[in-house]
Amino acid sequence: MRTLLALTLPGRGKRRKPSTAPVPAPQPVVPVSPWSRPWTFLSKEDAAEIFRLQADRHAQAESAWELRLQWERRRAAALAAEGVDHPYTYEGAPFDAASFRTPA
């Protein structure tokens, strides 16, 4: 019974008095102009370094691709010397790799 009354009746604590302090008027929000601060992005030297690194990576990838093609050609030549057909194809080749398969 007591818990039922405790749930229905208000609490016994002291009530707070409403604040009488004056509320300041809100200040208008003025957006900051992007032209009011200095440039904070990459410098010319930083951008040049990024482009140089990109060019180096591209050159390395191209060189690696050429070495891969050279390796594949040498492998095809070695297999051809042994009489084994290797399905060596390239862009623009008249035959695709499936043309080299023979029925077993």
OpenMM code with the backbone's topology and positions (N, CA, C; nanometers):
from openmm import Vec3, app, unit

residues = "MET ARG THR LEU LEU ALA LEU THR LEU PRO GLY ARG GLY LYS ARG ARG LYS PRO SER THR ALA PRO VAL PRO ALA PRO GLN PRO VAL VAL PRO VAL SER PRO TRP SER ARG PRO TRP THR PHE LEU SER LYS GLU ASP ALA ALA GLU ILE PHE ARG LEU GLN ALA ASP ARG HIS ALA GLN ALA GLU SER ALA TRP GLU LEU ARG LEU GLN TRP GLU ARG ARG ARG ALA ALA ALA LEU ALA ALA GLU GLY VAL ASP HIS PRO TYR THR TYR GLU GLY ALA PRO PHE ASP ALA ALA SER PHE ARG THR PRO ALA".split()
positions = [
    Vec3(0.0816, -0.1179, 0.0000),
    Vec3(0.0000, 0.0000, 0.0000),
    Vec3(0.0874, 0.1263, 0.0000),
    Vec3(0.1931, 0.1181, 0.0772),
    Vec3(0.2801, 0.2341, 0.0883),
    Vec3(0.3499, 0.2646, -0.0464),
    Vec3(0.3920, 0.1613, -0.1171),
    Vec3(0.4571, 0.1829, -0.2469),
    Vec3(0.3585, 0.2377, -0.3487),
    Vec3(0.2328, 0.1980, -0.3378),
    Vec3(0.1319, 0.2507, -0.4281),
    Vec3(0.1123, 0.4000, -0.4052),
    Vec3(0.1099, 0.4412, -0.2776),
    Vec3(0.0976, 0.5838, -0.2461),
    Vec3(0.2222, 0.6611, -0.2898),
    Vec3(0.3378, 0.5998, -0.2747),
    Vec3(0.4624, 0.6670, -0.3135),
    Vec3(0.4664, 0.6915, -0.4633),
    Vec3(0.4061, 0.6032, -0.5387),
    Vec3(0.4036, 0.6210, -0.6838),
    Vec3(0.3035, 0.7270, -0.7270),
    Vec3(0.1940, 0.7407, -0.6551),
    Vec3(0.0887, 0.8342, -0.6963),
    Vec3(0.1069, 0.9742, -0.6401),
    Vec3(0.1676, 0.9879, -0.5240),
    Vec3(0.1849, 1.1200, -0.4636),
    Vec3(0.3142, 1.1850, -0.5120),
    Vec3(0.3204, 1.3180, -0.5120),
    Vec3(0.4432, 1.3855, -0.5556),
    Vec3(0.5562, 1.3632, -0.4564),
    Vec3(0.6800, 1.3876, -0.5003),
    Vec3(0.7976, 1.3693, -0.4162),
    Vec3(0.8013, 1.4687, -0.3024),
    Vec3(0.8911, 1.4448, -0.2034),
    Vec3(0.8981, 1.5298, -0.0844),
    Vec3(1.0104, 1.6317, -0.0917),
    Vec3(1.0899, 1.6324, -0.1984),
    Vec3(1.2040, 1.7219, -0.2070),
    Vec3(1.1617, 1.8673, -0.2215),
    Vec3(1.2597, 1.9598, -0.2024),
    Vec3(1.2300, 2.1023, -0.2155),
    Vec3(1.2100, 2.1363, -0.3626),
    Vec3(1.1225, 2.2246, -0.3888),
    Vec3(1.0976, 2.2671, -0.5263),
    Vec3(1.1904, 2.3824, -0.5585),
    Vec3(1.2388, 2.3840, -0.6791),
    Vec3(1.3280, 2.4909, -0.7214),
    Vec3(1.2471, 2.6125, -0.7626),
    Vec3(1.3027, 2.7254, -0.7315),
    Vec3(1.2386, 2.8487, -0.7745),
    Vec3(1.2823, 2.8768, -0.9182),
    Vec3(1.1951, 2.9330, -0.9970),
    Vec3(1.2346, 2.9644, -1.1340),
    Vec3(1.3444, 3.0699, -1.1346),
    Vec3(1.4323, 3.0602, -1.2301),
    Vec3(1.5452, 3.1531, -1.2416),
    Vec3(1.4946, 3.2908, -1.2822),
    Vec3(1.5433, 3.3916, -1.2114),
    Vec3(1.5006, 3.5280, -1.2424),
    Vec3(1.6091, 3.6054, -1.3172),
    Vec3(1.7209, 3.5385, -1.3518),
    Vec3(1.8289, 3.6063, -1.4242),
    Vec3(1.7802, 3.6398, -1.5652),
    Vec3(1.8147, 3.7587, -1.6138),
    Vec3(1.7706, 3.7947, -1.7490),
    Vec3(1.8423, 3.7093, -1.8548),
    Vec3(1.7683, 3.6697, -1.9528),
    Vec3(1.8231, 3.5893, -2.0619),
    Vec3(1.8764, 3.6848, -2.1682),
    Vec3(2.0057, 3.6739, -2.2039),
    Vec3(2.0591, 3.7647, -2.3045),
    Vec3(1.9956, 3.7389, -2.4413),
    Vec3(1.9843, 3.8438, -2.5174),
    Vec3(1.9268, 3.8314, -2.6517),
    Vec3(2.0245, 3.7551, -2.7405),
    Vec3(1.9745, 3.6675, -2.8255),
    Vec3(2.0649, 3.5904, -2.9116),
    Vec3(2.1333, 3.6819, -3.0138),
    Vec3(2.2639, 3.6550, -3.0328),
    Vec3(2.3409, 3.7325, -3.1302),
    Vec3(2.3213, 3.6705, -3.2683),
    Vec3(2.3109, 3.7529, -3.3711),
    Vec3(2.2962, 3.6961, -3.5058),
    Vec3(2.4233, 3.6215, -3.5468),
    Vec3(2.4050, 3.5113, -3.6148),
    Vec3(2.5179, 3.4303, -3.6598),
    Vec3(2.5640, 3.4827, -3.7951),
    Vec3(2.6888, 3.5277, -3.7986),
    Vec3(2.7468, 3.5784, -3.9230),
    Vec3(2.8456, 3.4735, -3.9722),
    Vec3(2.8231, 3.4175, -4.0918),
    Vec3(2.9165, 3.3157, -4.1406),
    Vec3(3.0541, 3.3768, -4.1674),
    Vec3(3.1563, 3.2973, -4.1393),
    Vec3(3.2929, 3.3431, -4.1621),
    Vec3(3.3229, 3.3344, -4.3112),
    Vec3(3.3759, 3.4401, -4.3660),
    Vec3(3.4092, 3.4424, -4.5081),
    Vec3(3.5338, 3.3578, -4.5325),
    Vec3(3.5334, 3.2727, -4.6356),
    Vec3(3.6538, 3.1935, -4.6636),
    Vec3(3.7699, 3.2814, -4.7092),
    Vec3(3.7424, 3.4029, -4.7505),
    Vec3(3.8482, 3.4931, -4.7977),
    Vec3(3.9167, 3.5662, -4.6824),
    Vec3(3.8643, 3.5499, -4.5603),
    Vec3(3.9225, 3.6219, -4.4473),
    Vec3(4.0411, 3.5492, -4.3845),
    Vec3(4.0683, 3.4252, -4.4242),
    Vec3(4.1827, 3.3524, -4.3683),
    Vec3(4.2760, 3.3106, -4.4823),
    Vec3(4.4012, 3.2840, -4.4519),
    Vec3(4.4967, 3.2487, -4.5575),
    Vec3(4.4701, 3.1098, -4.6134),
    Vec3(4.5309, 3.0827, -4.7268),
    Vec3(4.5188, 2.9538, -4.7938),
    Vec3(4.5767, 2.8459, -4.7044),
    Vec3(4.4993, 2.7387, -4.6799),
    Vec3(4.5441, 2.6342, -4.5887),
    Vec3(4.5607, 2.4998, -4.6573),
    Vec3(4.5578, 2.4955, -4.7887),
    Vec3(4.5690, 2.3680, -4.8593),
    Vec3(4.7125, 2.3475, -4.9052),
    Vec3(4.7333, 2.2604, -5.0015),
    Vec3(4.8669, 2.2271, -5.0485),
    Vec3(4.9378, 2.3464, -5.1113),
    Vec3(5.0670, 2.3504, -5.0914),
    Vec3(5.1466, 2.4534, -5.1578),
    Vec3(5.1827, 2.4050, -5.2975),
    Vec3(5.2414, 2.4915, -5.3758),
    Vec3(5.2819, 2.4567, -5.5115),
    Vec3(5.3853, 2.3444, -5.5082),
    Vec3(5.4758, 2.3488, -5.4114),
    Vec3(5.5795, 2.2461, -5.4007),
    Vec3(5.5196, 2.1107, -5.3621),
    Vec3(5.4213, 2.1128, -5.2712),
    Vec3(5.3555, 1.9876, -5.2320),
    Vec3(5.2834, 1.9245, -5.3504),
    Vec3(5.2130, 2.0057, -5.4267),
    Vec3(5.1407, 1.9545, -5.5436),
    Vec3(5.2393, 1.8997, -5.6467),
    Vec3(5.3513, 1.9687, -5.6676),
    Vec3(5.4520, 1.9220, -5.7633),
    Vec3(5.5097, 1.7880, -5.7190),
    Vec3(5.5317, 1.7709, -5.5885),
    Vec3(5.5839, 1.6443, -5.5360),
    Vec3(5.4836, 1.5315, -5.5574),
    Vec3(5.3564, 1.5583, -5.5361),
    Vec3(5.2530, 1.4565, -5.5579),
    Vec3(5.2497, 1.4140, -5.7044),
    Vec3(5.2544, 1.5108, -5.7953),
    Vec3(5.2526, 1.4783, -5.9382),
    Vec3(5.3793, 1.4025, -5.9793),
    Vec3(5.4931, 1.4380, -5.9195),
    Vec3(5.6176, 1.3682, -5.9516),
    Vec3(5.6097, 1.2233, -5.9054),
    Vec3(5.5581, 1.1998, -5.7849),
    Vec3(5.5430, 1.0636, -5.7343),
    Vec3(5.4458, 0.9824, -5.8195),
    Vec3(5.3393, 1.0473, -5.8655),
    Vec3(5.2444, 0.9787, -5.9546),
    Vec3(5.3122, 0.9372, -6.0837),
    Vec3(5.3922, 1.0275, -6.1409),
    Vec3(5.4623, 0.9973, -6.2653),
    Vec3(5.5626, 0.8837, -6.2441),
    Vec3(5.6314, 0.8828, -6.1294),
    Vec3(5.7260, 0.7743, -6.0995),
    Vec3(5.6542, 0.6405, -6.0885),
    Vec3(5.5405, 0.6385, -6.0170),
    Vec3(5.4647, 0.5133, -6.0038),
    Vec3(5.4143, 0.4644, -6.1395),
    Vec3(5.3700, 0.5581, -6.2228),
    Vec3(5.3220, 0.5194, -6.3559),
    Vec3(5.4359, 0.4598, -6.4385),
    Vec3(5.5537, 0.5228, -6.4306),
    Vec3(5.6693, 0.4718, -6.5057),
    Vec3(5.7102, 0.3337, -6.4555),
    Vec3(5.7066, 0.3119, -6.3241),
    Vec3(5.7406, 0.1807, -6.2688),
    Vec3(5.6401, 0.0753, -6.3124),
    Vec3(5.5122, 0.1096, -6.3136),
    Vec3(5.4094, 0.0143, -6.3552),
    Vec3(5.4259, -0.0212, -6.5032),
    Vec3(5.4570, 0.0794, -6.5840),
    Vec3(5.4779, 0.0544, -6.7269),
    Vec3(5.5984, -0.0359, -6.7484),
    Vec3(5.7055, -0.0105, -6.6740),
    Vec3(5.8263, -0.0920, -6.6846),
    Vec3(5.7981, -0.2356, -6.6408),
    Vec3(5.7232, -0.2529, -6.5326),
    Vec3(5.6889, -0.3871, -6.4853),
    Vec3(5.6031, -0.4600, -6.5880),
    Vec3(5.5127, -0.3876, -6.6535),
    Vec3(5.4279, -0.4501, -6.7557),
    Vec3(5.5122, -0.4958, -6.8742),
    Vec3(5.6083, -0.4141, -6.9152),
    Vec3(5.6959, -0.4521, -7.0267),
    Vec3(5.7780, -0.5764, -6.9907),
    Vec3(5.8281, -0.5834, -6.8659),
    Vec3(5.9031, -0.7020, -6.8230),
    Vec3(5.8141, -0.8254, -6.8219),
    Vec3(5.6900, -0.8094, -6.7817),
    Vec3(5.5963, -0.9226, -6.7812),
    Vec3(5.5722, -0.9723, -6.9240),
    Vec3(5.5528, -0.8802, -7.0165),
    Vec3(5.5322, -0.9208, -7.1560),
    Vec3(5.6559, -0.9913, -7.2120),
    Vec3(5.7740, -0.9393, -7.1785),
    Vec3(5.8982, -1.0001, -7.2252),
    Vec3(5.9122, -1.1418, -7.1688),
    Vec3(5.8810, -1.1596, -7.0405),
    Vec3(5.8873, -1.2919, -6.9794),
    Vec3(5.7915, -1.3886, -7.0487),
    Vec3(5.6703, -1.3390, -7.0785),
    Vec3(5.5710, -1.4257, -7.1429),
    Vec3(5.6161, -1.4659, -7.2832),
    Vec3(5.6755, -1.3724, -7.3567),
    Vec3(5.7252, -1.4052, -7.4913),
    Vec3(5.8378, -1.5087, -7.4838),
    Vec3(5.9290, -1.4922, -7.3891),
    Vec3(6.0397, -1.5879, -7.3750),
    Vec3(5.9873, -1.7264, -7.3367),
    Vec3(5.8883, -1.7300, -7.2504),
    Vec3(5.8306, -1.8585, -7.2104),
    Vec3(5.7650, -1.9262, -7.3307),
    Vec3(5.6915, -1.8495, -7.4100),
    Vec3(5.6268, -1.9057, -7.5289),
    Vec3(5.7320, -1.9574, -7.6274),
    Vec3(5.8435, -1.8831, -7.6418),
    Vec3(5.9489, -1.9268, -7.7337),
    Vec3(6.0153, -2.0548, -7.6835),
    Vec3(6.0386, -2.0638, -7.5520),
    Vec3(6.1006, -2.1842, -7.4958),
    Vec3(6.0090, -2.3052, -7.5131),
    Vec3(5.8804, -2.2864, -7.4895),
    Vec3(5.7863, -2.3972, -7.5075),
    Vec3(5.7740, -2.4361, -7.6548),
    Vec3(5.7788, -2.3370, -7.7440),
    Vec3(5.7714, -2.3668, -7.8875),
    Vec3(5.8932, -2.4454, -7.9317),
    Vec3(6.0097, -2.4156, -7.8736),
    Vec3(6.1314, -2.4903, -7.9088),
    Vec3(6.1182, -2.6361, -7.8671),
    Vec3(6.0390, -2.6650, -7.7637),
    Vec3(6.0163, -2.8019, -7.7192),
    Vec3(5.8985, -2.8661, -7.7921),
    Vec3(5.8302, -2.7891, -7.8770),
    Vec3(5.7184, -2.8424, -7.9531),
    Vec3(5.5847, -2.8332, -7.8805),
    Vec3(5.5764, -2.7505, -7.7789),
    Vec3(5.4522, -2.7359, -7.7021),
    Vec3(5.3851, -2.6058, -7.7449),
    Vec3(5.2572, -2.6164, -7.7795),
    Vec3(5.1815, -2.4954, -7.8130),
    Vec3(5.1457, -2.4212, -7.6847),
    Vec3(5.1868, -2.2983, -7.6753),
    Vec3(5.1549, -2.2141, -7.5603),
    Vec3(5.0506, -2.1127, -7.6059),
    Vec3(4.9407, -2.0990, -7.5318),
    Vec3(4.8368, -2.0054, -7.5747),
    Vec3(4.8791, -1.8592, -7.5522),
    Vec3(4.9762, -1.8156, -7.6296),
    Vec3(5.0253, -1.6787, -7.6188),
    Vec3(4.9388, -1.5891, -7.7061),
    Vec3(4.8755, -1.4931, -7.6434),
    Vec3(4.7930, -1.3980, -7.7180),
    Vec3(4.8335, -1.2573, -7.6789),
    Vec3(4.7899, -1.1657, -7.7559),
    Vec3(4.8170, -1.0239, -7.7310),
    Vec3(4.7010, -0.9453, -7.7879),
    Vec3(4.6966, -0.8200, -7.7544),
    Vec3(4.5867, -0.7360, -7.8023),
    Vec3(4.5946, -0.7231, -7.9540),
    Vec3(4.4858, -0.7550, -8.0199),
    Vec3(4.4809, -0.7475, -8.1652),
    Vec3(4.5265, -0.8764, -8.2315),
    Vec3(4.5488, -0.9828, -8.1550),
    Vec3(4.5938, -1.1105, -8.2115),
    Vec3(4.4813, -1.1715, -8.2945),
    Vec3(4.5163, -1.2413, -8.4045),
    Vec3(4.4109, -1.3008, -8.4879),
    Vec3(4.3420, -1.4196, -8.4211),
    Vec3(4.4073, -1.4828, -8.3208),
    Vec3(4.3482, -1.5971, -8.2520),
    Vec3(4.3458, -1.5698, -8.1026),
    Vec3(4.2386, -1.6164, -8.0363),
    Vec3(4.2338, -1.6026, -7.8905),
    Vec3(4.2914, -1.7285, -7.8260),
    Vec3(4.3026, -1.7312, -7.6940),
    Vec3(4.3635, -1.8431, -7.6218),
    Vec3(4.2853, -1.9721, -7.6413),
    Vec3(4.1543, -1.9645, -7.6602),
    Vec3(4.0730, -2.0850, -7.6791),
    Vec3(4.1064, -2.1562, -7.8096),
    Vec3(4.1613, -2.0853, -7.9068),
    Vec3(4.1938, -2.1470, -8.0353),
    Vec3(4.3108, -2.2441, -8.0222),
    Vec3(4.3911, -2.2346, -7.9186),
    Vec3(4.5081, -2.3187, -7.9016),
    Vec3(4.4752, -2.4499, -7.8303),
    Vec3(4.3574, -2.4599, -7.7727),
    Vec3(4.3225, -2.5827, -7.7001),
    Vec3(4.2972, -2.6956, -7.7995),
    Vec3(4.3509, -2.8100, -7.7659),
    Vec3(4.3289, -2.9275, -7.8516),
    Vec3(4.2476, -3.0287, -7.7728),
    Vec3(4.1607, -3.1016, -7.8401),
    Vec3(4.0816, -3.2029, -7.7682),
    Vec3(4.1744, -3.3143, -7.7199),
    Vec3(4.1548, -3.3555, -7.5983),
    Vec3(4.2435, -3.4580, -7.5386),
    Vec3(4.1966, -3.5967, -7.5651),
] * unit.nanometer
topology = app.Topology()
chain = topology.addChain("A")
for resn in residues:
    res = topology.addResidue(resn, chain)
    for name in ("N", "CA", "C"):
        topology.addAtom(name, app.Element.getBySymbol(name[0]), res)
